[in-house]
């Protein structure tokens, strides 16, 4: 999509950088569709810093996301960085490719027993 836009308008070269981190954030969603929501928290700030450090056309992933995606996503360790406002540089990874499509090829294991298992064992 970005390539197509760049081909049609040479005066406005566009580029995409993506930063992804997983963690806890406070999210407020606007009550009206015209209102803008907001997300705040350290994880949001970290994702923003990752985005700014990501290579053009690339995806930079933080440690929280790295721990959750080693199966479905092929990641390559990158030079630690994106640590503005942090005591030390953050470990980061570049997302290289999807190994599978979530929902079709990835089987999630539940970390809790199913409702049926809980109700039958309590009887």
N, C-alpha and C positions, 0 to 999 in steps of 0.2 A: 504494500500500500504506500509506504513512504517513498519507495523508488518510483512508483507511478506518479506521485505528486511532484517529485523532483524533476521528472522527465517533462511534465507539462508546464512547470514554472521554474526556469533556470535562475531567476532573480531571487528566489527564496529557497535556498538549499536547507532541507530538513534532515535532522538526525535524531535517533532515539537512543536513549540510555535507560536501563532499568536496574533498580536496586530493590532487593527483596530481603526482608528480615521477618522472622516469626517471633511473636511474643505477645505480651499483654498491652492493650491500649484502651483508653477511654474513648468511646465513640458516641457522638450525638448525631442523630439523623433528623433532618428538618421535618417538621410536621406537614408542611405543604410541599408539593412537588417543586415549587419555585424556590424553596429555601435550600441553602447549601448546608450539608452536614460537616462535621469536623471530627478529626481523630487526633488525640494527643497522647504522648507518652514517650519514653526512651526508645521504644522499638520504632516509632514513627520517625524520630530524629535520626536513628541509625540507618533506616532504609533510605532516607533522604541523602545522607552522606554517602551511602553505597551508590546511589544513583549518580551523584556528582562525580564519583571516582570510576564508574563503569566505563569500559571502552565503548566508543561509538558503535552502535548496532549490537551491543552486548548486554549481558545480564550478569550483575555481580550479586552474590548471595552471602548473607551473614551466617554466623555460627548456628543460630537457632534454626534457620531453614536448612542448613547443611545437615544437621542431625536428623531431620525428618525426611530428607529426600535422597538418601544414597542409592536406593533401589530404582525409582522411576526416572531419575535425572542423572546424566553423566556430568560430574563436576571436576574441575581442575583447580588445584590450590593456586592462589595468586599471592603476590607480595602483600603482606599485612599493610593495612592502611585504613582510610576513612575514619580515622580516630579523632577528628577535631572534637574538642570538648571531653575527650576520654583521657584517662590516666595513661593508657598505653595504646599502641596500634592494635586494631582488631584483626583477627584472622578472617580471611575472605576467600571465596571460591568463584570461579567463572563458570557459569552454566554453559555447557558445550552442546548438549543434545538431550532430547527425551529418549529414554530407553523403552518406554511403553506409554500407552494412553490411559490415563487414570479413568477408572470406571469401566474399562473394557478389558485391560490386560493386567491391572494391578489388583491384587486381592488384599483388602484391609483386614487386619486382625483386630478385633475389638479388645479393648483393655479392660472391659467390664463384662460380667456375665449377662447373657440376654435376659429379657423380662421373663420369658418362659422358664428359663433355668432357675431364676430367683423365686418365682411363685411356686414351682413344683417342689423345690427343696424346703420351702417354709411351711408346707402343708403337713 
